[in-house]
Amino acid sequence: MGIAAGNAIGKGLYGVDLKATDGDCCVIEVNDNPSLEGGEDTAYPEVYARIIGQLLGSERRRADRD
């Protein structure tokens, strides 16, 4: 659901706020300037590494096109 919400905005890194209640989930908001300052690198190092890897890969692909 979060990926679909981000893709609806465009290509890039987005923070998607989800709310789960009574077994259902909905998108609260999509942030185009997400913060990664809440300890994510320590709490979820493999997820954080994948995010950074995707960003670096996108930047390298962009540089190769130019």
C-alpha positions in Angstrom: 0.0 0.0 0.0 2.8 2.4 0.9 4.7 1.7 -2.4 1.5 2.2 -4.4 0.9 5.5 -2.7 4.5 6.7 -3.4 4.3 5.5 -7.0 1.0 7.6 -7.4 3.1 10.7 -6.7 6.1 9.7 -8.9 9.5 8.2 -8.9 11.6 9.0 -5.8 11.8 8.5 -2.1 8.6 9.3 -0.2 7.6 8.8 3.4 4.2 7.3 3.6 2.2 7.5 6.8 -0.2 4.5 7.3 -2.9 4.0 9.9 -4.0 0.5 10.8 -7.3 0.0 12.7 -9.6 -2.9 13.1 -7.7 -5.0 10.6 -7.8 -2.3 7.9 -5.1 0.1 6.7 -5.3 3.5 5.0 -2.8 6.1 3.8 -2.8 9.2 6.0 -0.2 11.2 3.9 2.6 10.9 1.5 5.7 13.1 2.3 8.0 14.2 -0.5 10.7 15.1 2.0 10.8 12.2 4.4 13.0 12.2 7.5 15.4 9.4 8.2 16.6 10.9 11.5 14.6 8.7 13.9 17.2 6.0 14.4 16.1 3.9 11.4 19.7 3.2 10.5 20.2 1.5 13.9 16.7 -0.1 14.4 16.4 -1.4 10.8 19.9 -1.5 9.3 19.1 -3.8 6.4 16.1 -1.6 5.3 18.1 1.6 5.7 20.9 0.1 3.6 18.4 -0.9 0.9 17.0 2.7 0.8 20.5 4.2 0.5 21.5 1.6 -2.1 18.4 2.5 -4.2 19.1 6.2 -4.0 22.8 5.8 -5.0 21.8 3.5 -7.8 19.3 6.0 -9.1 21.9 8.8 -9.0 24.4 6.6 -10.8 21.9 5.7 -13.5 21.0 9.4 -13.9 24.7 10.3 -14.2 25.3 7.6 -16.8 22.5 9.0 -19.0 23.9 12.6 -18.9 
